[in-house]
Amino acid sequence: MREEYLFIFASDGEGSVIPARVLADGEFDKLYQFVMEQIDNHKPW
């Protein structure tokens, strides 16, 4: 089984889903790092 990453962005009722397979390797790494930083910055603990 192969993992599939989907980046989901939503704001004000608008949203988009970006499958990782459509991104170049460098783009995936940058987007993944950005998302993980956002999660770390918004942890309630």
PEJO-V718313 format. One line per field, one symbol per residue. phi: phi as a letter, one per 30 degrees, with the letter a starting at -180 (. if undefined). burial: b if it has 16 or more other ideal C-beta (glycine too) atoms within 10 Angstrom, else e. Layout:
phi=???
burial=???
This chain:
phi=.cdbcbcccbahicabccddddcdedddeddddedddddddcddc
burial=eeeeeeeeeeeeeeeeeeeeeebeeeebeebeeeeeeeeeeeeee
